[in-house]
Amino acid sequence: MHVARAANADGSGADDIQFADSPFASAAQTTNLTAALPNITSSLTLIGTGADRLTLRRDTGGDYGVLAVNPGVTVFMSGLTIANGKNGFGGGIANFGDLTLFQCAVRDNTATSNAGGIQNNGILTVIASTISGNTANFAGGLMNYQPGVAFVINSTISGNTANASYGGVQNVNFGGIAPTLALLNATIVNKHGGVASGIATVDQGAPATTTFENSIIAKNTLPNLGAVGAGAVMASRSGNLISDSGSGLAYEYDLINTDPMLSILGYFGGPTQTHIPLPGSPAIGIDYFDLPSTDQRGTPRAYPSSAGAVERQDDEIFRYGFE
């Protein structure tokens, strides 16, 4: 594995780090950490070789999260998997700055308190990425904590577990500036948690707002959606498929009480794992507005488009053997 690092010459303090596959490397590469990395304290662009090719994981040296971004710092990260972190909060990533994840995976991390995958107290943008197999007491996958602003676009959040509540995604305010969370063409499935294990918006002293559009929210420990507290706002912007009643939070153009008929989580094109709609899935061709040009894998979107992170292609029955 070759690593190139360049400090920007404009005096901004921003650095670029780019990994390159060795010409002799035939298999995916893993960097095993033996101690906690320092917090990221200056702006950084980090380009890996692909989430399916390069993994950064906690190995020895005790319990620690894999990455932490300090306030006031801008980080763009792509082509990398973050794995096996263990921390009190933000087992994989703790973000207090402005972090963008593009074509990344955050998997198999643990938090003893909140946010097994990612805790966001800053600005977080997750694009074409997968958050899976993470565990915490609250919010197994992603916690957006005041005053956090988070966007999840063309991404999959799957198979995360909360031992207490809110297995997948939690947007919570304990009394500060209202956090906001927006999801567009997300697939949020197979979560385990005591209360609202798909997406939960929680007022624990002040308001919090979540919007969701063109997304699949299904097969989570019921209910799939939850608004807890008087100031908790959950607003559908339509085009969603929800496998239960939606707890009164669905819009009239959402499909409710509907099985999305998805594949298992796997590699179906692109560098991250996804769930693709199976033949006959009711998620196919139900969305007309605010469509990204491509899906999580980089495949062009059809019109009308499939709900969720993945656009169904006609030839996938042959490519992946689905019948």
C-alpha positions as CSV (number, residue, x, y, z in Angstrom):
1,M,0.0,0.0,0.0
2,H,1.4,3.4,-1.1
3,V,0.4,6.6,0.8
4,A,0.9,10.0,-0.8
5,R,0.5,13.0,1.5
6,A,0.7,16.7,0.3
7,A,0.2,19.8,2.4
8,N,-1.6,22.5,0.4
9,A,0.5,25.4,-0.7
10,D,-2.2,28.0,-0.2
11,G,-1.6,28.3,3.5
12,S,-5.0,26.9,4.4
13,G,-3.6,24.1,6.5
14,A,-5.6,21.6,4.6
15,D,-3.8,18.3,3.7
16,D,-4.4,15.6,1.1
17,I,-3.8,12.0,1.8
18,Q,-4.2,9.5,-1.0
19,F,-3.8,5.7,-0.8
20,A,-2.8,3.7,-3.9
21,D,-2.9,0.0,-4.4
22,S,0.4,-1.8,-4.6
23,P,0.9,-3.3,-8.1
24,F,1.6,-6.6,-6.3
25,A,-1.6,-6.4,-4.1
26,S,-4.2,-8.9,-5.3
27,A,-6.4,-8.7,-2.3
28,A,-8.1,-6.0,-0.2
29,Q,-5.8,-4.3,2.3
30,T,-6.4,-3.7,6.1
31,T,-4.5,-1.3,8.3
32,N,-4.7,-2.6,11.9
33,L,-4.3,0.1,14.5
34,T,-2.3,-0.7,17.6
35,A,-3.3,2.6,19.4
36,A,-5.8,5.4,19.1
37,L,-5.1,7.9,16.3
38,P,-4.9,11.5,17.2
39,N,-8.0,13.6,16.6
40,I,-8.1,15.3,13.2
41,T,-7.2,18.9,14.0
42,S,-6.8,20.4,10.5
43,S,-8.8,20.2,7.3
44,L,-8.1,17.0,5.4
45,T,-9.0,15.2,2.2
46,L,-8.5,11.4,2.6
47,I,-8.9,9.3,-0.5
48,G,-8.8,5.5,-0.2
49,T,-8.6,2.8,-2.8
50,G,-12.2,1.8,-2.3
51,A,-14.4,0.7,0.7
52,D,-14.1,-2.8,-0.6
53,R,-10.3,-2.5,-1.0
54,L,-9.1,-0.6,2.1
55,T,-10.1,-1.0,5.8
56,L,-8.9,1.0,8.8
57,R,-9.7,-0.9,12.0
58,R,-8.9,-0.9,15.7
59,D,-6.9,-4.0,16.5
60,T,-4.9,-3.8,19.7
61,G,-4.0,-1.1,22.3
62,G,-7.3,-1.0,24.2
63,D,-10.7,0.5,23.4
64,Y,-10.9,3.6,21.2
65,G,-12.9,5.0,18.3
66,V,-11.2,4.9,14.9
67,L,-11.6,8.5,13.8
68,A,-12.5,11.8,15.6
69,V,-12.9,15.2,13.8
70,N,-12.4,18.3,15.9
71,P,-14.6,21.4,15.8
72,G,-13.9,23.9,13.0
73,V,-12.2,21.2,10.8
74,T,-13.4,20.2,7.3
75,V,-12.8,16.6,6.2
76,F,-13.7,14.8,3.0
77,M,-13.2,11.0,3.0
78,S,-13.8,8.5,0.3
79,G,-13.0,4.9,-0.6
80,L,-12.4,3.6,2.9
81,T,-14.0,1.3,5.5
82,I,-13.9,2.2,9.2
83,A,-14.3,-0.9,11.4
84,N,-14.0,-2.5,14.8
85,G,-13.8,0.8,16.8
86,K,-15.0,0.6,20.4
87,N,-15.6,3.8,22.5
88,G,-18.1,5.3,24.9
89,F,-19.7,7.2,22.0
90,G,-19.0,7.2,18.3
91,G,-17.5,3.8,18.1
92,G,-16.5,4.2,14.5
93,I,-16.4,8.0,14.0
94,A,-17.0,11.0,16.3
95,N,-17.6,14.2,14.3
96,F,-17.5,17.7,15.8
97,G,-16.4,19.4,12.5
98,D,-17.7,19.3,8.9
99,L,-17.3,15.7,7.6
100,T,-18.3,14.3,4.3
101,L,-18.3,10.5,3.6
102,F,-18.5,9.4,0.0
103,Q,-18.4,5.7,-1.0
104,C,-17.3,4.7,2.5
105,A,-18.4,1.9,4.9
106,V,-18.7,2.2,8.6
107,R,-19.2,-1.3,10.0
108,D,-18.9,-3.6,13.0
109,N,-18.1,-0.8,15.5
110,T,-19.3,-0.6,19.1
111,A,-20.2,2.2,21.6
112,T,-20.9,1.4,25.2
113,S,-23.2,4.4,25.3
114,N,-24.3,6.2,22.1
115,A,-23.7,5.8,18.4
116,G,-22.0,2.5,17.5
117,G,-21.2,3.7,14.0
118,I,-21.1,7.5,13.9
119,Q,-21.9,10.3,16.4
120,N,-22.4,13.7,14.8
121,N,-22.3,16.9,16.8
122,G,-21.2,19.0,13.7
123,I,-22.1,18.9,10.1
124,L,-22.2,15.4,8.5
125,T,-22.9,14.4,4.9
126,V,-23.1,10.7,4.0
127,I,-23.3,10.0,0.3
128,A,-23.2,6.6,-1.4
129,S,-22.1,4.9,1.8
130,T,-23.1,2.0,4.0
131,I,-23.4,2.0,7.9
132,S,-23.9,-1.6,9.0
133,G,-23.4,-4.1,11.8
134,N,-22.7,-1.5,14.5
135,T,-23.9,-1.8,18.1
136,A,-24.5,0.7,20.9
137,N,-26.8,1.2,23.9
138,F,-28.6,3.9,22.0
139,A,-28.5,4.5,18.2
140,G,-26.6,1.5,16.9
141,G,-25.9,3.1,13.5
142,L,-26.0,6.9,13.6
143,M,-26.7,9.5,16.3
144,N,-27.2,13.2,15.3
145,Y,-26.8,15.2,18.5
146,Q,-27.5,18.8,19.1
147,P,-26.5,21.1,17.3
148,G,-25.7,18.5,14.6
149,V,-26.8,18.9,11.0
150,A,-26.8,15.6,9.1
151,F,-27.6,14.6,5.5
152,V,-27.9,11.0,4.4
153,I,-28.2,10.6,0.6
154,N,-28.2,7.4,-1.6
155,S,-26.9,5.4,1.4
156,T,-27.7,2.2,3.3
157,I,-28.1,1.8,7.0
158,S,-28.5,-1.8,7.8
159,G,-28.3,-4.4,10.6
160,N,-27.4,-2.1,13.4
161,T,-28.3,-2.9,17.0
162,A,-29.2,-0.8,20.0
163,N,-29.4,-2.7,23.3
164,A,-31.8,-0.2,24.7
165,S,-33.5,1.9,22.0
166,Y,-33.2,3.4,18.5
167,G,-31.3,0.7,16.6
168,G,-30.8,2.6,13.3
169,V,-30.8,6.4,13.5
170,Q,-31.5,8.8,16.3
171,N,-31.8,12.5,16.0
172,V,-31.8,13.9,19.6
173,N,-31.8,17.2,21.5
174,F,-31.0,17.4,25.2
175,G,-31.6,21.1,25.4
176,G,-29.3,22.9,22.9
177,I,-29.7,24.2,19.4
178,A,-32.1,22.1,17.4
179,P,-30.4,19.3,15.4
180,T,-31.7,18.6,11.9
181,L,-31.5,15.3,9.9
182,A,-32.5,14.9,6.3
183,L,-32.6,11.6,4.4
184,L,-33.0,11.3,0.6
185,N,-33.1,7.9,-1.1
186,A,-31.8,6.1,2.0
187,T,-32.4,2.4,2.8
188,I,-32.8,1.9,6.5
189,V,-33.5,-1.8,7.3
190,N,-33.0,-4.7,9.6
191,K,-32.3,-2.7,12.8
192,H,-32.8,-4.0,16.3
193,G,-33.7,-1.8,19.2
194,G,-36.4,-1.4,21.9
195,V,-38.2,1.7,20.5
196,A,-38.4,3.1,17.0
197,S,-35.5,1.2,15.7
198,G,-35.6,2.6,12.1
199,I,-35.5,6.4,12.7
200,A,-36.3,8.1,16.0
201,T,-36.5,11.9,16.6
202,V,-36.2,12.7,20.3
203,D,-37.0,15.9,22.3
204,Q,-35.2,15.5,25.6
205,G,-35.5,19.1,26.5
206,A,-35.6,21.0,23.1
207,P,-36.9,20.4,19.5
208,A,-35.3,18.2,16.8
209,T,-36.4,17.8,13.2
210,T,-36.1,14.9,10.8
211,T,-37.2,14.8,7.1
212,F,-37.2,11.7,4.9
213,E,-37.9,11.3,1.2
214,N,-37.8,8.5,-1.4
215,S,-36.5,6.2,1.3
216,I,-37.1,2.6,2.4
217,I,-37.6,2.2,6.1
218,A,-38.5,-1.4,6.7
219,K,-38.1,-4.6,8.7
220,N,-36.8,-2.9,11.8
221,T,-37.9,-3.7,15.3
222,L,-41.3,-2.0,15.4
223,P,-42.2,0.7,15.1
224,N,-40.0,1.8,12.1
225,L,-40.5,5.5,12.9
226,G,-40.8,7.3,16.2
227,A,-41.3,11.0,17.4
228,V,-40.6,11.2,21.1
229,G,-41.5,14.4,23.0
230,A,-43.5,17.4,22.1
231,G,-40.8,19.1,20.1
232,A,-39.8,16.1,18.0
233,V,-40.8,16.7,14.4
234,M,-40.7,13.9,11.7
235,A,-41.8,15.0,8.3
236,S,-42.2,12.8,5.2
237,R,-41.6,14.5,1.9
238,S,-43.3,11.6,0.1
239,G,-42.0,8.7,-2.0
240,N,-41.2,6.5,1.0
241,L,-41.9,2.8,1.5
242,I,-42.5,1.8,5.1
243,S,-43.1,-1.8,6.2
244,D,-45.5,-0.8,9.0
245,S,-48.2,1.9,9.5
246,G,-45.6,4.6,9.8
247,S,-46.9,5.5,13.2
248,G,-49.0,8.3,11.7
249,L,-45.9,10.0,10.4
250,A,-46.2,8.9,6.7
251,Y,-47.4,11.2,3.9
252,E,-50.4,10.3,1.7
253,Y,-48.0,9.3,-1.2
254,D,-45.9,7.0,0.9
255,L,-46.4,3.2,0.7
256,I,-47.2,1.8,4.1
257,N,-47.6,-1.7,5.5
258,T,-45.5,-2.9,2.5
259,D,-42.7,-5.4,2.3
260,P,-40.0,-3.8,0.1
261,M,-38.7,-7.2,-1.1
262,L,-35.0,-6.6,-0.9
263,S,-32.0,-8.8,-1.3
264,I,-29.6,-9.6,1.5
265,L,-26.8,-7.0,2.1
266,G,-24.1,-7.7,-0.4
267,Y,-21.9,-6.5,-3.2
268,F,-24.2,-5.8,-6.2
269,G,-22.0,-3.4,-8.1
270,G,-20.1,-0.4,-6.7
271,P,-17.6,-0.5,-3.7
272,T,-20.1,-0.6,-0.9
273,Q,-22.7,-3.3,0.2
274,T,-26.3,-2.6,-0.7
275,H,-29.8,-4.2,-0.7
276,I,-31.2,-4.3,-4.2
277,P,-34.9,-4.5,-4.9
278,L,-35.9,-8.1,-6.0
279,P,-38.0,-8.7,-9.1
280,G,-41.6,-7.5,-8.3
281,S,-40.5,-5.2,-5.5
282,P,-43.1,-2.5,-4.8
283,A,-40.1,-0.1,-4.3
284,I,-39.5,0.0,-8.1
285,G,-40.7,3.0,-10.0
286,I,-42.6,4.9,-7.3
287,D,-40.5,8.1,-7.1
288,Y,-40.9,11.1,-9.3
289,F,-39.4,14.1,-7.6
290,D,-36.0,15.3,-6.1
291,L,-34.2,12.3,-7.7
292,P,-30.4,12.0,-7.5
293,S,-28.9,11.4,-10.9
294,T,-27.4,8.0,-9.8
295,D,-27.9,5.5,-7.1
296,Q,-25.5,4.4,-4.3
297,R,-23.5,2.3,-6.8
298,G,-23.2,5.0,-9.4
299,T,-25.8,3.5,-11.6
300,P,-28.1,6.0,-13.4
301,R,-31.5,6.5,-11.9
302,A,-34.5,5.6,-14.0
303,Y,-37.7,7.8,-14.2
304,P,-39.8,7.1,-12.3
305,S,-37.2,5.9,-9.9
306,S,-36.9,3.2,-7.2
307,A,-37.2,4.2,-3.6
308,G,-34.2,3.7,-1.4
309,A,-30.5,3.7,-2.1
310,V,-30.5,1.4,-5.1
311,E,-32.0,1.7,-8.6
312,R,-33.3,-1.6,-9.9
313,Q,-31.8,-2.6,-13.3
314,D,-33.5,-5.0,-15.7
315,D,-30.5,-7.2,-16.2
316,E,-29.8,-7.8,-12.5
317,I,-31.8,-10.9,-12.5
318,F,-29.2,-12.4,-14.7
319,R,-26.1,-10.8,-13.2
320,Y,-26.9,-11.8,-9.6
321,G,-29.0,-14.8,-10.1
322,F,-32.3,-13.5,-8.6
323,E,-35.5,-15.1,-9.8
